[in-house]
Amino acid sequence: MSELRALLRLEGFRKLFAVRLVSQAGDGMFQVGLASLLFFSPESAGTATAIAGAFAVMLAPFTIVGPFAGVLLDRWSRRQVLAWGNAVRVVITLGMAGFMLTGGVTWWIYALGLAALSVNRFLLAGLSAGLPRVVDGTLLLTANSLTPTLGAGAAFVGGGVGYVLGLGFEPGRVKDSSALVCAALVFGVASLLALRLGRTQLGPEQPAEAAIRSEIARVARGLADGARYLVARRTPGQALLVMAAHRFLYGVVFIASILISRNLLEPRDQAAGMATFGVVVALTGVGGAAAMVLTPTLSRRTGPQGWIAIMLLLAAASQLLMVTTPARPVVLAGAALLGLAAQGAKIAVDTIVQRDAEDAYRGRAFAFYDVLYNAAFVGAAALAAFTLPDTGWSRGVFAGLAVAYVLVALVLWTRGARTPSDVAPAGAGLASPAPGATAAGDVATIA
């Protein structure tokens, strides 16, 4: 708390922090509105294929746009990105609400939702990129640790407010669009708050002048070079592959939980289905919080690779539990166990990548991490569309997921490297991102 008070004494930080909190509170409202429209609205199709497709749309910007956001953030005034980006989201979000009121869930909803989430990717990157310009070096690490966490908390609160406000409306199009209208108002406030910052206060100090096409090509080459390095270095590359596999399997379970909440546990009440899904997500978060307490202590005894293997086996146990019955207590218990397993494994993977990737490659390692982390979830949506029934519960699918988790754990335990291999140094590529600035951390509010 003393460090937070020290940060709040910095005028520039206070202004930027206010933009983050308000902007991410709007994100939470927007995500609740989008989830209501695409997953729990009577207007939306409740099939496994439709929900998996909608989920892929939500994650696509973080997979495609994320690694290249820095190319434009090194050219444009970051303060203007925050101001205009939020203003653009006001227009997009009100447009979505309008289309919902007049025509229901159409392809316009998907297109505008994709555009809004793509703009959000730039805003999150801009908030992190501008932070070193308003915080002294001695407090920068603290700021990088606190601001994403508190921003995620603001998103959670914003989502809760959006959900509660929606309870005042009868089920239908007005209710489904209410959270979007609220989000648009909050985005407008965030845009105005950004104008309190100086036009050049957040940088870039010297905007990039190379052709955008060549910069994008450089980023793509950097990602490929980073992938080759991670494979040669062994431990970080193996950790990222394990995390991608874990994320892929987790994604199938996540989509199954939406279908179970909507079509199995609450088949005749979409509002109750969304509330049930909210409880599932909350218990997943409780499991993740437990992982944050247990992992630093217990992983010292097992080593990070051993801890990841244990977490994978715990994830397998959560799926075997789901094999028994789709009863509400079982679904909720499985969510808590899987949340513990997912966050525990992620913390250990982050540690391995930070520890074993050399500084010249660390930025590329985390950029590649972002791509794998979110692409795995998009791939999970494709698998879910073909394997899950519309009720979301399949004894065969959950048994298969349990077996897959066990196999990944065995491969890591028996074939995984414990120490990194020496790799000859090469030229620098992508700059290292600020801690906490990766899409893998930012997308947590969505997934």
Secondary structure, DSSP 4 states (H G I P E B T S, - for coil): -HHHHHHHTSHHHHHHHHHHHHHHHHHHHHHHHHHIIIII-TTS--SHHHHHHHHHHHHHHHHHTGGGHHHHHTTS-HHHHHHHHHHHHHHHHHHHHHHHHHH-S-HHHHHHHHHHHHHHHHHHHHHHHHGGGTS-HHHHHHHHHHHHHHHHHHHHHHHHHHHHHHTTS-TTHHHHHHHHHHHHHHHHHHHHHHTTS-TTTT--SS---S-HHHHHHHHHHHHHHHHHHHHHH-HHHHHHHHHHHHHHHHHHHHHHHHHIIIIIISTT-HHHHHHHHHHHHHHHHHHHHHHHHHHHHHHHHHHHHHHHHHHHHHHHHHHHHHHH---HHHHHHHHHHHHHHHHHHHHHHHHHHHHHS-HHHHHHHHHHHHHHHHHHHHHHHHHHHHH--TTS--HHHHHHHHHHHHHHHHHHHHH--SSPPP-------SPPPPTT-SHHHHGGGT-
